[in-house]
Amino acid sequence: MKIINYKRKPDIVFREEEEIGLLFDPDTGKINILNETGKFIWSRLDGKNMARGIIEEMSRDFEIVDEKTARKDYDTFVDSLGKMGFLENYSSITDLPLSVCLGITSKCNLNCRHCINRASGSSQSRPEPVMTYEKIVDVIDAMGEGGTKAINIFGGEPLCHPDFRRIIERINKYPISISLNTNGTLIDVEMARWLKAHKITSTVVSFDGSTPEIMERMRGAGTFERCIKGIRALRNEGLSVLLSVTLTKLNYKDVRDMVVAGKKLDAAAIRFNHVFFGGNAACFVEELYLSPDEEREAIEAVWQASQEFEGFIYPDSSYLCQKKKLDKVKDHKPSNDKIIVGPCGAAGSKCAVRPDGWVTPCEIMWDVKCGNLKEKSLADIWQNSETMNSFRKPMEVDLDEIPECKGCVYQYLCFLGHRCYPYYNPGGIKNRDIYCWKKKNISR
């Protein structure tokens, strides 16, 4: 279902003649004839009126039988105008995101160094209060009634929430698919059975080493055995398990063995992603982040594993994406003035909700705040946040700000693709010490 807050292009000429209206675009010469309903909608497309309010007015003033019909008339009219070029920033978004990563708690039974969602150290400001159970229920009801199709339960560790089961039961009231992000250490046979009985369709389990020695360097003593038990409990109940690996200096040499371990655990797939900076991860950059040579070694290891274990490496793994982009570098014509980065899924079909109520474009950009649910509705933030809307437009990178990148053949790797990386790492795109493929190439 669409929600469109369109604005008329200022140079479009409107003229009313008897019962019809005429639109004329002096730049293209296009003409459109409007009936009474069309004139009514056009008069309200000022970028301020919400689609919902316009539709309600249509239903009332034109005596349309039902709101569904009014909605269809509105969508058809605005889509037509947009395609003809009569509207600014023509695009359409859903009433609410189709997919939401819902963070329900900042608590966790672990304290992993690479976690993007945890604050660490005395230098961190005190975190904001988390949403109450009642507020989480309000958000779930809004999503359920507004057409959200999928919710990924996120944390911290979601099972640490005292009302975890009640939250899942609330989502079960709606035709929404549910996935669970977990470290797996709190899942036993009884919990796995409960999850299956309450429509959890899939799980994403953090998995950062094929042995206790490797995993526990990142996650703490005893985590390996408890994680393995949790995965086995989930699989015994027939729940799908995606193993999620963050590659760091502590485990990048373990790629193939982690894949073998995942196959033995009967996981559906395994993915290998980069460190994304936020929370704890931002505090341990030097300890975690791979050097240029290590990065290349990790990319090659993931690629080789994907060839050996065909179909088992999750295709959207950031390390596989980097391999594919490396192969395309030779065909990319570098720029000397600016780089245009197109939108991705963030703010397009999905967003994330932090446990403290802040809404972000996606779960990776944990610190890009678009609005807080304690002050505004999810629909309002989704539709009207300036930050959210900025992610729906191409992003322009001025190379005068980073002149060392002008004409570099590695622009395709460093800048194009998802907005999350490297734009939101410490120092942003100007911090080339962290992310520079020219440096990676020279160091070979």
Secondary structure by P-SEA (a helix, b strand, c coil): cccccccccccbbbbbcccbbbbbcccccbbbbbcaaaaaaaaaccccccaaaaaaaaacccccccaaaaaaaaaaaaaaaaaacccccbbbbcccccccccccccccccccccccccccccccccccccccaaaaaaaaaaaaaacccbbbbbccccccccaaaaaaaaaacccbbbbbbcccccccaaaaaaaaaacccbbbbbbccccaaaaaaccccaaaaaaaaaaaaaaaabbbbbbbbbbccccccaaaaaaaaaaaacccbbbbbccccccccccccccccccaaaaaaaaaaaaaaaaaaccccccccaaaaaaaaaaacccbbbbccbbbbbbccccccccccccccccccccccccccccccccccaaaaacccaaaaaaacbbbbcccccccccccccccccccccccccccccccccccccccaaaaaaac
